[in-house]
Amino acid sequence: MAGVYLALALLAQVELLHFARFRGAEVSLVLVVVVWYAIRVDARRAAVYGLIAGLCEDVLATQTGAAWTISTTITAILAGMLSRGFFADSTPLVAGITFIATLIRSLFFWIVMAIEGYPAGYAAIHFHQALWQALLNAALVVVLTLAIRYRENLPFR
């Protein structure tokens, strides 16, 4: 089922979410799905899932080299490590981890892009965009968590 969620997130991100930008940032459904999966499994499975998600993003982006693959894999591992010892169903915890994971992923993405030769002159713009994206991703996680809880609490008809 996790593969289906990743495929749907990739499809929505490629086809729809570019139209829903806010202050230059857009929600990253792929990252949200990776974090959601990573906080519920062990580090090895989180790394493999993050690797697959990053590979798919690099294939679809075509000009990022291995930046999404590396940054998403590292983020999945760190998100899994951050959630150890906590309940994965805690809305504030998942939103906080998503916020931090978004910033970590952006950091590693731009480090890899700089190594590949991307000019570093736009660092302030990218940081501003990463902060907005982190806020949007965390808000999406809160909405999704509340919607899932609401659906689970509905009486059977």
Disulfide bonds with the S-S distance in Angstrom:
none
